[in-house]
Amino acid sequence: MTKVKICGLKNQAIVETTVESGADYLGFVFAPSTRQVTAEIVREITATVPKNINKVGVFVSPTLKELQRTIEIAQLDFVQIHGEIPTYQRIELAVSIIQALNGQAVDLSQQIMKSRAEHLLLDAPMKNHRYAGGNGQVFDWSNISGNLHQQLQQKTFWIAGGLTTENVHEAIAYFKPYGVDVSSAVETDGVKDSQKIQAFIKAVKESKNVSTTR
């Protein structure tokens, strides 16, 4: 079954709703953003989150020191990195990396081959947006076809960028991803909306998909 990550969580009430609704991954933004939180806040609002639910920290071109400090305080299970990934030794980081890539990049195939991250995430390009990710924009899915589509099937990858309750079925059928990532579409006036979160997760869980064991 396709995994679900709800990103941009900021308070305990919405974390609890997201968990109860069946999310597999919880995303917390540590990069500059309207959704930005601190490591201390994340540790506090996730104190009762079950161990089988993964906590993901989202960063943009972070330093190794920043990653290590935030992982320790917030007790993260994954880090999602947009932009430059710092040079590191696996033992120094101690959690898995989700590397965000521009789904429309002309050299996407080469980026996929070069990546050492355990997971990849295809997102829309920033263009004129102020922040990386979470902008509610869909990238051109037709860029992922033929050999590139086959290449992705050998990886553990996520799809993000403008996913909604209405189009997530199509996205899952087209990409056959390990997971889908949403933020903007489960908000009302910039605030996470419990009903929209529940509806999105329900739509994903009801979608026909392939095995995600890789």
PyMOL commands that place a pseudoatom at each C-alpha (Angstrom):
pseudoatom trace, name=CA, resn=MET, resi=1, chain=A, elem=C, hetatm=0, pos=[0.000, 0.000, 0.000]
pseudoatom trace, name=CA, resn=THR, resi=2, chain=A, elem=C, hetatm=0, pos=[1.220, 3.476, -0.872]
pseudoatom trace, name=CA, resn=LYS, resi=3, chain=A, elem=C, hetatm=0, pos=[2.615, 5.380, 2.098]
pseudoatom trace, name=CA, resn=VAL, resi=4, chain=A, elem=C, hetatm=0, pos=[1.349, 8.827, 3.053]
pseudoatom trace, name=CA, resn=LYS, resi=5, chain=A, elem=C, hetatm=0, pos=[3.323, 11.768, 4.425]
pseudoatom trace, name=CA, resn=ILE, resi=6, chain=A, elem=C, hetatm=0, pos=[1.515, 14.854, 5.672]
pseudoatom trace, name=CA, resn=CYS, resi=7, chain=A, elem=C, hetatm=0, pos=[4.009, 17.701, 5.724]
pseudoatom trace, name=CA, resn=GLY, resi=8, chain=A, elem=C, hetatm=0, pos=[4.122, 21.049, 7.507]
pseudoatom trace, name=CA, resn=LEU, resi=9, chain=A, elem=C, hetatm=0, pos=[2.631, 19.990, 10.841]
pseudoatom trace, name=CA, resn=LYS, resi=10, chain=A, elem=C, hetatm=0, pos=[2.916, 22.576, 13.612]
pseudoatom trace, name=CA, resn=ASN, resi=11, chain=A, elem=C, hetatm=0, pos=[0.842, 21.606, 16.657]
pseudoatom trace, name=CA, resn=GLN, resi=12, chain=A, elem=C, hetatm=0, pos=[-0.031, 18.581, 18.760]
pseudoatom trace, name=CA, resn=ALA, resi=13, chain=A, elem=C, hetatm=0, pos=[-3.740, 18.519, 17.934]
pseudoatom trace, name=CA, resn=ILE, resi=14, chain=A, elem=C, hetatm=0, pos=[-3.149, 18.244, 14.193]
pseudoatom trace, name=CA, resn=VAL, resi=15, chain=A, elem=C, hetatm=0, pos=[-0.342, 15.703, 14.743]
pseudoatom trace, name=CA, resn=GLU, resi=16, chain=A, elem=C, hetatm=0, pos=[-2.764, 13.517, 16.696]
pseudoatom trace, name=CA, resn=THR, resi=17, chain=A, elem=C, hetatm=0, pos=[-5.449, 13.864, 14.006]
pseudoatom trace, name=CA, resn=THR, resi=18, chain=A, elem=C, hetatm=0, pos=[-2.937, 12.979, 11.292]
pseudoatom trace, name=CA, resn=VAL, resi=19, chain=A, elem=C, hetatm=0, pos=[-1.808, 9.860, 13.136]
pseudoatom trace, name=CA, resn=GLU, resi=20, chain=A, elem=C, hetatm=0, pos=[-5.379, 8.775, 13.885]
pseudoatom trace, name=CA, resn=SER, resi=21, chain=A, elem=C, hetatm=0, pos=[-6.270, 9.253, 10.199]
pseudoatom trace, name=CA, resn=GLY, resi=22, chain=A, elem=C, hetatm=0, pos=[-3.650, 6.713, 9.140]
pseudoatom trace, name=CA, resn=ALA, resi=23, chain=A, elem=C, hetatm=0, pos=[-0.610, 8.710, 8.025]
pseudoatom trace, name=CA, resn=ASP, resi=24, chain=A, elem=C, hetatm=0, pos=[2.639, 6.755, 7.855]
pseudoatom trace, name=CA, resn=TYR, resi=25, chain=A, elem=C, hetatm=0, pos=[5.058, 9.701, 7.921]
pseudoatom trace, name=CA, resn=LEU, resi=26, chain=A, elem=C, hetatm=0, pos=[4.820, 13.104, 9.626]
pseudoatom trace, name=CA, resn=GLY, resi=27, chain=A, elem=C, hetatm=0, pos=[6.703, 16.017, 8.068]
pseudoatom trace, name=CA, resn=PHE, resi=28, chain=A, elem=C, hetatm=0, pos=[8.118, 18.979, 10.006]
pseudoatom trace, name=CA, resn=VAL, resi=29, chain=A, elem=C, hetatm=0, pos=[9.682, 21.960, 8.267]
pseudoatom trace, name=CA, resn=PHE, resi=30, chain=A, elem=C, hetatm=0, pos=[12.924, 23.339, 9.716]
pseudoatom trace, name=CA, resn=ALA, resi=31, chain=A, elem=C, hetatm=0, pos=[13.777, 25.512, 6.707]
pseudoatom trace, name=CA, resn=PRO, resi=32, chain=A, elem=C, hetatm=0, pos=[12.515, 29.106, 6.390]
pseudoatom trace, name=CA, resn=SER, resi=33, chain=A, elem=C, hetatm=0, pos=[8.794, 28.824, 5.688]
pseudoatom trace, name=CA, resn=THR, resi=34, chain=A, elem=C, hetatm=0, pos=[5.397, 29.831, 7.017]
pseudoatom trace, name=CA, resn=ARG, resi=35, chain=A, elem=C, hetatm=0, pos=[5.317, 26.248, 8.337]
pseudoatom trace, name=CA, resn=GLN, resi=36, chain=A, elem=C, hetatm=0, pos=[8.696, 26.391, 10.069]
pseudoatom trace, name=CA, resn=VAL, resi=37, chain=A, elem=C, hetatm=0, pos=[9.000, 24.868, 13.547]
pseudoatom trace, name=CA, resn=THR, resi=38, chain=A, elem=C, hetatm=0, pos=[11.827, 24.295, 15.999]
pseudoatom trace, name=CA, resn=ALA, resi=39, chain=A, elem=C, hetatm=0, pos=[13.323, 20.977, 17.056]
pseudoatom trace, name=CA, resn=GLU, resi=40, chain=A, elem=C, hetatm=0, pos=[12.119, 21.593, 20.593]
pseudoatom trace, name=CA, resn=ILE, resi=41, chain=A, elem=C, hetatm=0, pos=[8.521, 22.091, 19.457]
pseudoatom trace, name=CA, resn=VAL, resi=42, chain=A, elem=C, hetatm=0, pos=[8.586, 18.927, 17.371]
pseudoatom trace, name=CA, resn=ARG, resi=43, chain=A, elem=C, hetatm=0, pos=[9.871, 16.888, 20.279]
pseudoatom trace, name=CA, resn=GLU, resi=44, chain=A, elem=C, hetatm=0, pos=[7.049, 18.246, 22.458]
pseudoatom trace, name=CA, resn=ILE, resi=45, chain=A, elem=C, hetatm=0, pos=[4.167, 17.768, 20.008]
pseudoatom trace, name=CA, resn=THR, resi=46, chain=A, elem=C, hetatm=0, pos=[5.245, 14.259, 18.975]
pseudoatom trace, name=CA, resn=ALA, resi=47, chain=A, elem=C, hetatm=0, pos=[5.863, 12.850, 22.444]
pseudoatom trace, name=CA, resn=THR, resi=48, chain=A, elem=C, hetatm=0, pos=[2.979, 10.386, 22.136]
pseudoatom trace, name=CA, resn=VAL, resi=49, chain=A, elem=C, hetatm=0, pos=[3.399, 9.468, 18.459]
pseudoatom trace, name=CA, resn=PRO, resi=50, chain=A, elem=C, hetatm=0, pos=[3.657, 5.665, 18.035]
pseudoatom trace, name=CA, resn=LYS, resi=51, chain=A, elem=C, hetatm=0, pos=[7.093, 4.310, 17.134]
pseudoatom trace, name=CA, resn=ASN, resi=52, chain=A, elem=C, hetatm=0, pos=[5.828, 2.885, 13.838]
pseudoatom trace, name=CA, resn=ILE, resi=53, chain=A, elem=C, hetatm=0, pos=[5.026, 6.402, 12.560]
pseudoatom trace, name=CA, resn=ASN, resi=54, chain=A, elem=C, hetatm=0, pos=[8.093, 8.045, 11.017]
pseudoatom trace, name=CA, resn=LYS, resi=55, chain=A, elem=C, hetatm=0, pos=[9.028, 11.643, 11.792]
pseudoatom trace, name=CA, resn=VAL, resi=56, chain=A, elem=C, hetatm=0, pos=[10.654, 13.509, 8.911]
pseudoatom trace, name=CA, resn=GLY, resi=57, chain=A, elem=C, hetatm=0, pos=[12.545, 16.783, 9.168]
pseudoatom trace, name=CA, resn=VAL, resi=58, chain=A, elem=C, hetatm=0, pos=[12.530, 18.977, 6.044]
pseudoatom trace, name=CA, resn=PHE, resi=59, chain=A, elem=C, hetatm=0, pos=[15.624, 21.090, 5.327]
pseudoatom trace, name=CA, resn=VAL, resi=60, chain=A, elem=C, hetatm=0, pos=[17.042, 23.249, 2.535]
pseudoatom trace, name=CA, resn=SER, resi=61, chain=A, elem=C, hetatm=0, pos=[20.816, 22.934, 1.994]
pseudoatom trace, name=CA, resn=PRO, resi=62, chain=A, elem=C, hetatm=0, pos=[21.518, 22.296, 5.715]
pseudoatom trace, name=CA, resn=THR, resi=63, chain=A, elem=C, hetatm=0, pos=[24.900, 21.943, 7.368]
pseudoatom trace, name=CA, resn=LEU, resi=64, chain=A, elem=C, hetatm=0, pos=[25.866, 18.624, 8.906]
pseudoatom trace, name=CA, resn=LYS, resi=65, chain=A, elem=C, hetatm=0, pos=[25.902, 20.245, 12.359]
pseudoatom trace, name=CA, resn=GLU, resi=66, chain=A, elem=C, hetatm=0, pos=[22.360, 21.553, 11.852]
pseudoatom trace, name=CA, resn=LEU, resi=67, chain=A, elem=C, hetatm=0, pos=[21.138, 18.111, 10.825]
pseudoatom trace, name=CA, resn=GLN, resi=68, chain=A, elem=C, hetatm=0, pos=[22.792, 16.339, 13.739]
pseudoatom trace, name=CA, resn=ARG, resi=69, chain=A, elem=C, hetatm=0, pos=[21.441, 18.775, 16.327]
pseudoatom trace, name=CA, resn=THR, resi=70, chain=A, elem=C, hetatm=0, pos=[17.889, 18.700, 14.981]
pseudoatom trace, name=CA, resn=ILE, resi=71, chain=A, elem=C, hetatm=0, pos=[17.820, 14.912, 14.616]
pseudoatom trace, name=CA, resn=GLU, resi=72, chain=A, elem=C, hetatm=0, pos=[18.898, 14.495, 18.224]
pseudoatom trace, name=CA, resn=ILE, resi=73, chain=A, elem=C, hetatm=0, pos=[16.515, 17.033, 19.758]
pseudoatom trace, name=CA, resn=ALA, resi=74, chain=A, elem=C, hetatm=0, pos=[13.443, 16.313, 17.612]
pseudoatom trace, name=CA, resn=GLN, resi=75, chain=A, elem=C, hetatm=0, pos=[14.154, 12.565, 17.574]
pseudoatom trace, name=CA, resn=LEU, resi=76, chain=A, elem=C, hetatm=0, pos=[13.705, 12.324, 13.809]
pseudoatom trace, name=CA, resn=ASP, resi=77, chain=A, elem=C, hetatm=0, pos=[13.635, 9.109, 11.794]
pseudoatom trace, name=CA, resn=PHE, resi=78, chain=A, elem=C, hetatm=0, pos=[14.311, 10.702, 8.383]
pseudoatom trace, name=CA, resn=VAL, resi=79, chain=A, elem=C, hetatm=0, pos=[15.607, 13.963, 6.972]
pseudoatom trace, name=CA, resn=GLN, resi=80, chain=A, elem=C, hetatm=0, pos=[14.260, 15.345, 3.690]
pseudoatom trace, name=CA, resn=ILE, resi=81, chain=A, elem=C, hetatm=0, pos=[16.754, 17.596, 1.971]
pseudoatom trace, name=CA, resn=HIS, resi=82, chain=A, elem=C, hetatm=0, pos=[16.084, 20.114, -0.773]
pseudoatom trace, name=CA, resn=GLY, resi=83, chain=A, elem=C, hetatm=0, pos=[19.153, 21.634, -2.396]
pseudoatom trace, name=CA, resn=GLU, resi=84, chain=A, elem=C, hetatm=0, pos=[22.699, 20.690, -1.461]
pseudoatom trace, name=CA, resn=ILE, resi=85, chain=A, elem=C, hetatm=0, pos=[23.327, 17.631, 0.703]
pseudoatom trace, name=CA, resn=PRO, resi=86, chain=A, elem=C, hetatm=0, pos=[26.381, 18.075, 2.940]
pseudoatom trace, name=CA, resn=THR, resi=87, chain=A, elem=C, hetatm=0, pos=[29.230, 15.595, 2.746]
pseudoatom trace, name=CA, resn=TYR, resi=88, chain=A, elem=C, hetatm=0, pos=[28.770, 13.114, 5.538]
pseudoatom trace, name=CA, resn=GLN, resi=89, chain=A, elem=C, hetatm=0, pos=[29.606, 9.661, 6.775]
pseudoatom trace, name=CA, resn=ARG, resi=90, chain=A, elem=C, hetatm=0, pos=[26.561, 7.421, 7.278]
pseudoatom trace, name=CA, resn=ILE, resi=91, chain=A, elem=C, hetatm=0, pos=[27.485, 6.828, 10.907]
pseudoatom trace, name=CA, resn=GLU, resi=92, chain=A, elem=C, hetatm=0, pos=[27.505, 10.608, 11.522]
pseudoatom trace, name=CA, resn=LEU, resi=93, chain=A, elem=C, hetatm=0, pos=[23.894, 11.086, 10.492]
pseudoatom trace, name=CA, resn=ALA, resi=94, chain=A, elem=C, hetatm=0, pos=[22.282, 7.895, 11.805]
pseudoatom trace, name=CA, resn=VAL, resi=95, chain=A, elem=C, hetatm=0, pos=[18.948, 8.390, 9.978]
pseudoatom trace, name=CA, resn=SER, resi=96, chain=A, elem=C, hetatm=0, pos=[17.842, 7.866, 6.392]
pseudoatom trace, name=CA, resn=ILE, resi=97, chain=A, elem=C, hetatm=0, pos=[17.788, 10.645, 3.799]
pseudoatom trace, name=CA, resn=ILE, resi=98, chain=A, elem=C, hetatm=0, pos=[14.972, 11.579, 1.437]
pseudoatom trace, name=CA, resn=GLN, resi=99, chain=A, elem=C, hetatm=0, pos=[16.539, 13.655, -1.338]
pseudoatom trace, name=CA, resn=ALA, resi=100, chain=A, elem=C, hetatm=0, pos=[14.170, 16.060, -3.079]
pseudoatom trace, name=CA, resn=LEU, resi=101, chain=A, elem=C, hetatm=0, pos=[14.651, 16.456, -6.827]
pseudoatom trace, name=CA, resn=ASN, resi=102, chain=A, elem=C, hetatm=0, pos=[13.019, 18.669, -9.430]
pseudoatom trace, name=CA, resn=GLY, resi=103, chain=A, elem=C, hetatm=0, pos=[10.673, 16.364, -11.343]
pseudoatom trace, name=CA, resn=GLN, resi=104, chain=A, elem=C, hetatm=0, pos=[11.164, 18.476, -14.472]
pseudoatom trace, name=CA, resn=ALA, resi=105, chain=A, elem=C, hetatm=0, pos=[14.972, 18.665, -14.402]
pseudoatom trace, name=CA, resn=VAL, resi=106, chain=A, elem=C, hetatm=0, pos=[16.529, 17.918, -17.791]
pseudoatom trace, name=CA, resn=ASP, resi=107, chain=A, elem=C, hetatm=0, pos=[19.281, 15.926, -16.085]
pseudoatom trace, name=CA, resn=LEU, resi=108, chain=A, elem=C, hetatm=0, pos=[16.957, 14.067, -13.699]
pseudoatom trace, name=CA, resn=SER, resi=109, chain=A, elem=C, hetatm=0, pos=[18.233, 10.662, -14.803]
pseudoatom trace, name=CA, resn=GLN, resi=110, chain=A, elem=C, hetatm=0, pos=[21.812, 11.625, -13.929]
pseudoatom trace, name=CA, resn=GLN, resi=111, chain=A, elem=C, hetatm=0, pos=[20.722, 13.051, -10.577]
pseudoatom trace, name=CA, resn=ILE, resi=112, chain=A, elem=C, hetatm=0, pos=[18.953, 9.809, -9.740]
pseudoatom trace, name=CA, resn=MET, resi=113, chain=A, elem=C, hetatm=0, pos=[22.020, 7.765, -10.622]
pseudoatom trace, name=CA, resn=LYS, resi=114, chain=A, elem=C, hetatm=0, pos=[24.330, 9.982, -8.547]
pseudoatom trace, name=CA, resn=SER, resi=115, chain=A, elem=C, hetatm=0, pos=[22.115, 10.107, -5.462]
pseudoatom trace, name=CA, resn=ARG, resi=116, chain=A, elem=C, hetatm=0, pos=[23.264, 8.200, -2.397]
pseudoatom trace, name=CA, resn=ALA, resi=117, chain=A, elem=C, hetatm=0, pos=[20.032, 8.884, -0.515]
pseudoatom trace, name=CA, resn=GLU, resi=118, chain=A, elem=C, hetatm=0, pos=[17.877, 5.974, 0.625]
pseudoatom trace, name=CA, resn=HIS, resi=119, chain=A, elem=C, hetatm=0, pos=[14.718, 7.660, -0.715]
pseudoatom trace, name=CA, resn=LEU, resi=120, chain=A, elem=C, hetatm=0, pos=[14.066, 10.129, -3.532]
pseudoatom trace, name=CA, resn=LEU, resi=121, chain=A, elem=C, hetatm=0, pos=[11.221, 12.650, -3.717]
pseudoatom trace, name=CA, resn=LEU, resi=122, chain=A, elem=C, hetatm=0, pos=[10.102, 14.238, -6.980]
pseudoatom trace, name=CA, resn=ASP, resi=123, chain=A, elem=C, hetatm=0, pos=[8.666, 17.719, -6.513]
pseudoatom trace, name=CA, resn=ALA, resi=124, chain=A, elem=C, hetatm=0, pos=[7.749, 20.736, -8.609]
pseudoatom trace, name=CA, resn=PRO, resi=125, chain=A, elem=C, hetatm=0, pos=[10.480, 23.281, -9.465]
pseudoatom trace, name=CA, resn=MET, resi=126, chain=A, elem=C, hetatm=0, pos=[10.678, 26.361, -7.234]
pseudoatom trace, name=CA, resn=LYS, resi=127, chain=A, elem=C, hetatm=0, pos=[10.385, 28.839, -10.148]
pseudoatom trace, name=CA, resn=ASN, resi=128, chain=A, elem=C, hetatm=0, pos=[9.268, 32.121, -8.575]
pseudoatom trace, name=CA, resn=HIS, resi=129, chain=A, elem=C, hetatm=0, pos=[8.188, 30.634, -5.255]
pseudoatom trace, name=CA, resn=ARG, resi=130, chain=A, elem=C, hetatm=0, pos=[9.868, 31.911, -2.120]
pseudoatom trace, name=CA, resn=TYR, resi=131, chain=A, elem=C, hetatm=0, pos=[10.190, 28.528, -0.443]
pseudoatom trace, name=CA, resn=ALA, resi=132, chain=A, elem=C, hetatm=0, pos=[11.288, 25.067, -1.574]
pseudoatom trace, name=CA, resn=GLY, resi=133, chain=A, elem=C, hetatm=0, pos=[8.430, 22.549, -1.573]
pseudoatom trace, name=CA, resn=GLY, resi=134, chain=A, elem=C, hetatm=0, pos=[4.925, 22.916, -0.221]
pseudoatom trace, name=CA, resn=ASN, resi=135, chain=A, elem=C, hetatm=0, pos=[3.860, 25.344, -2.948]
pseudoatom trace, name=CA, resn=GLY, resi=136, chain=A, elem=C, hetatm=0, pos=[0.909, 23.343, -4.245]
pseudoatom trace, name=CA, resn=GLN, resi=137, chain=A, elem=C, hetatm=0, pos=[2.256, 23.207, -7.807]
pseudoatom trace, name=CA, resn=VAL, resi=138, chain=A, elem=C, hetatm=0, pos=[2.106, 20.083, -9.990]
pseudoatom trace, name=CA, resn=PHE, resi=139, chain=A, elem=C, hetatm=0, pos=[5.182, 19.281, -12.079]
pseudoatom trace, name=CA, resn=ASP, resi=140, chain=A, elem=C, hetatm=0, pos=[4.888, 17.929, -15.611]
pseudoatom trace, name=CA, resn=TRP, resi=141, chain=A, elem=C, hetatm=0, pos=[4.317, 14.225, -15.021]
pseudoatom trace, name=CA, resn=SER, resi=142, chain=A, elem=C, hetatm=0, pos=[4.982, 13.445, -18.678]
pseudoatom trace, name=CA, resn=ASN, resi=143, chain=A, elem=C, hetatm=0, pos=[8.666, 14.158, -17.990]
pseudoatom trace, name=CA, resn=ILE, resi=144, chain=A, elem=C, hetatm=0, pos=[8.716, 10.801, -16.177]
pseudoatom trace, name=CA, resn=SER, resi=145, chain=A, elem=C, hetatm=0, pos=[8.302, 8.240, -18.942]
pseudoatom trace, name=CA, resn=GLY, resi=146, chain=A, elem=C, hetatm=0, pos=[10.107, 5.465, -20.767]
pseudoatom trace, name=CA, resn=ASN, resi=147, chain=A, elem=C, hetatm=0, pos=[13.564, 4.674, -19.409]
pseudoatom trace, name=CA, resn=LEU, resi=148, chain=A, elem=C, hetatm=0, pos=[13.290, 7.323, -16.680]
pseudoatom trace, name=CA, resn=HIS, resi=149, chain=A, elem=C, hetatm=0, pos=[10.110, 5.738, -15.376]
pseudoatom trace, name=CA, resn=GLN, resi=150, chain=A, elem=C, hetatm=0, pos=[11.817, 2.327, -15.359]
pseudoatom trace, name=CA, resn=GLN, resi=151, chain=A, elem=C, hetatm=0, pos=[14.835, 3.835, -13.595]
pseudoatom trace, name=CA, resn=LEU, resi=152, chain=A, elem=C, hetatm=0, pos=[12.633, 5.201, -10.836]
pseudoatom trace, name=CA, resn=GLN, resi=153, chain=A, elem=C, hetatm=0, pos=[11.009, 1.808, -10.278]
pseudoatom trace, name=CA, resn=GLN, resi=154, chain=A, elem=C, hetatm=0, pos=[14.395, 0.572, -9.027]
pseudoatom trace, name=CA, resn=LYS, resi=155, chain=A, elem=C, hetatm=0, pos=[14.351, 3.220, -6.309]
pseudoatom trace, name=CA, resn=THR, resi=156, chain=A, elem=C, hetatm=0, pos=[12.290, 3.951, -3.217]
pseudoatom trace, name=CA, resn=PHE, resi=157, chain=A, elem=C, hetatm=0, pos=[10.661, 7.191, -4.290]
pseudoatom trace, name=CA, resn=TRP, resi=158, chain=A, elem=C, hetatm=0, pos=[7.950, 9.660, -3.350]
pseudoatom trace, name=CA, resn=ILE, resi=159, chain=A, elem=C, hetatm=0, pos=[5.759, 11.946, -5.416]
pseudoatom trace, name=CA, resn=ALA, resi=160, chain=A, elem=C, hetatm=0, pos=[4.965, 15.477, -4.225]
pseudoatom trace, name=CA, resn=GLY, resi=161, chain=A, elem=C, hetatm=0, pos=[3.878, 18.725, -5.802]
pseudoatom trace, name=CA, resn=GLY, resi=162, chain=A, elem=C, hetatm=0, pos=[0.253, 19.757, -6.067]
pseudoatom trace, name=CA, resn=LEU, resi=163, chain=A, elem=C, hetatm=0, pos=[-1.264, 16.439, -5.037]
pseudoatom trace, name=CA, resn=THR, resi=164, chain=A, elem=C, hetatm=0, pos=[-4.921, 16.605, -4.008]
pseudoatom trace, name=CA, resn=THR, resi=165, chain=A, elem=C, hetatm=0, pos=[-7.730, 14.261, -3.071]
pseudoatom trace, name=CA, resn=GLU, resi=166, chain=A, elem=C, hetatm=0, pos=[-8.865, 14.531, -6.689]
pseudoatom trace, name=CA, resn=ASN, resi=167, chain=A, elem=C, hetatm=0, pos=[-5.584, 13.704, -8.479]
pseudoatom trace, name=CA, resn=VAL, resi=168, chain=A, elem=C, hetatm=0, pos=[-3.747, 11.419, -6.065]
pseudoatom trace, name=CA, resn=HIS, resi=169, chain=A, elem=C, hetatm=0, pos=[-5.419, 8.287, -7.515]
pseudoatom trace, name=CA, resn=GLU, resi=170, chain=A, elem=C, hetatm=0, pos=[-4.044, 9.177, -10.938]
pseudoatom trace, name=CA, resn=ALA, resi=171, chain=A, elem=C, hetatm=0, pos=[-0.598, 9.946, -9.517]
pseudoatom trace, name=CA, resn=ILE, resi=172, chain=A, elem=C, hetatm=0, pos=[-0.375, 6.579, -7.792]
pseudoatom trace, name=CA, resn=ALA, resi=173, chain=A, elem=C, hetatm=0, pos=[-1.520, 4.729, -10.908]
pseudoatom trace, name=CA, resn=TYR, resi=174, chain=A, elem=C, hetatm=0, pos=[0.951, 6.612, -13.125]
pseudoatom trace, name=CA, resn=PHE, resi=175, chain=A, elem=C, hetatm=0, pos=[4.083, 6.599, -10.961]
pseudoatom trace, name=CA, resn=LYS, resi=176, chain=A, elem=C, hetatm=0, pos=[3.563, 3.562, -8.699]
pseudoatom trace, name=CA, resn=PRO, resi=177, chain=A, elem=C, hetatm=0, pos=[5.520, 5.332, -5.956]
pseudoatom trace, name=CA, resn=TYR, resi=178, chain=A, elem=C, hetatm=0, pos=[6.530, 4.146, -2.528]
pseudoatom trace, name=CA, resn=GLY, resi=179, chain=A, elem=C, hetatm=0, pos=[4.710, 7.133, -1.083]
pseudoatom trace, name=CA, resn=VAL, resi=180, chain=A, elem=C, hetatm=0, pos=[2.946, 10.440, -1.679]
pseudoatom trace, name=CA, resn=ASP, resi=181, chain=A, elem=C, hetatm=0, pos=[3.606, 13.724, 0.090]
pseudoatom trace, name=CA, resn=VAL, resi=182, chain=A, elem=C, hetatm=0, pos=[1.107, 16.547, 0.629]
pseudoatom trace, name=CA, resn=SER, resi=183, chain=A, elem=C, hetatm=0, pos=[0.994, 19.886, 2.405]
pseudoatom trace, name=CA, resn=SER, resi=184, chain=A, elem=C, hetatm=0, pos=[-0.910, 22.733, 0.723]
pseudoatom trace, name=CA, resn=ALA, resi=185, chain=A, elem=C, hetatm=0, pos=[-3.896, 20.639, -0.362]
pseudoatom trace, name=CA, resn=VAL, resi=186, chain=A, elem=C, hetatm=0, pos=[-4.730, 19.719, 3.238]
pseudoatom trace, name=CA, resn=GLU, resi=187, chain=A, elem=C, hetatm=0, pos=[-4.833, 23.332, 4.417]
pseudoatom trace, name=CA, resn=THR, resi=188, chain=A, elem=C, hetatm=0, pos=[-7.515, 25.998, 4.606]
pseudoatom trace, name=CA, resn=ASP, resi=189, chain=A, elem=C, hetatm=0, pos=[-6.208, 29.556, 4.568]
pseudoatom trace, name=CA, resn=GLY, resi=190, chain=A, elem=C, hetatm=0, pos=[-2.698, 28.296, 5.279]
pseudoatom trace, name=CA, resn=VAL, resi=191, chain=A, elem=C, hetatm=0, pos=[-3.686, 26.193, 8.290]
pseudoatom trace, name=CA, resn=LYS, resi=192, chain=A, elem=C, hetatm=0, pos=[-3.835, 22.394, 8.384]
pseudoatom trace, name=CA, resn=ASP, resi=193, chain=A, elem=C, hetatm=0, pos=[-7.432, 21.202, 8.073]
pseudoatom trace, name=CA, resn=SER, resi=194, chain=A, elem=C, hetatm=0, pos=[-8.359, 17.964, 9.865]
pseudoatom trace, name=CA, resn=GLN, resi=195, chain=A, elem=C, hetatm=0, pos=[-11.147, 17.058, 7.441]
pseudoatom trace, name=CA, resn=LYS, resi=196, chain=A, elem=C, hetatm=0, pos=[-8.913, 17.582, 4.409]
pseudoatom trace, name=CA, resn=ILE, resi=197, chain=A, elem=C, hetatm=0, pos=[-6.167, 15.473, 5.988]
pseudoatom trace, name=CA, resn=GLN, resi=198, chain=A, elem=C, hetatm=0, pos=[-8.626, 12.655, 6.656]
pseudoatom trace, name=CA, resn=ALA, resi=199, chain=A, elem=C, hetatm=0, pos=[-10.021, 12.849, 3.109]
pseudoatom trace, name=CA, resn=PHE, resi=200, chain=A, elem=C, hetatm=0, pos=[-6.574, 12.810, 1.487]
pseudoatom trace, name=CA, resn=ILE, resi=201, chain=A, elem=C, hetatm=0, pos=[-5.341, 9.823, 3.481]
pseudoatom trace, name=CA, resn=LYS, resi=202, chain=A, elem=C, hetatm=0, pos=[-8.590, 7.963, 2.779]
pseudoatom trace, name=CA, resn=ALA, resi=203, chain=A, elem=C, hetatm=0, pos=[-8.175, 8.632, -0.960]
pseudoatom trace, name=CA, resn=VAL, resi=204, chain=A, elem=C, hetatm=0, pos=[-4.631, 7.239, -0.922]
pseudoatom trace, name=CA, resn=LYS, resi=205, chain=A, elem=C, hetatm=0, pos=[-5.531, 4.142, 1.051]
pseudoatom trace, name=CA, resn=GLU, resi=206, chain=A, elem=C, hetatm=0, pos=[-8.393, 3.408, -1.344]
pseudoatom trace, name=CA, resn=SER, resi=207, chain=A, elem=C, hetatm=0, pos=[-6.195, 3.766, -4.433]
pseudoatom trace, name=CA, resn=LYS, resi=208, chain=A, elem=C, hetatm=0, pos=[-5.213, 0.690, -6.398]
pseudoatom trace, name=CA, resn=ASN, resi=209, chain=A, elem=C, hetatm=0, pos=[-1.447, 0.335, -6.156]
pseudoatom trace, name=CA, resn=VAL, resi=210, chain=A, elem=C, hetatm=0, pos=[1.399, -2.129, -6.331]
pseudoatom trace, name=CA, resn=SER, resi=211, chain=A, elem=C, hetatm=0, pos=[3.566, -3.628, -3.618]
pseudoatom trace, name=CA, resn=THR, resi=212, chain=A, elem=C, hetatm=0, pos=[5.918, -1.092, -2.020]
pseudoatom trace, name=CA, resn=THR, resi=213, chain=A, elem=C, hetatm=0, pos=[8.403, -3.641, -0.704]
pseudoatom trace, name=CA, resn=ARG, resi=214, chain=A, elem=C, hetatm=0, pos=[11.774, -2.694, -2.205]
for i in range(1, 214): cmd.bond("trace and resi %d" % i, "trace and resi %d" % (i + 1))
show_as sticks, trace
zoom trace
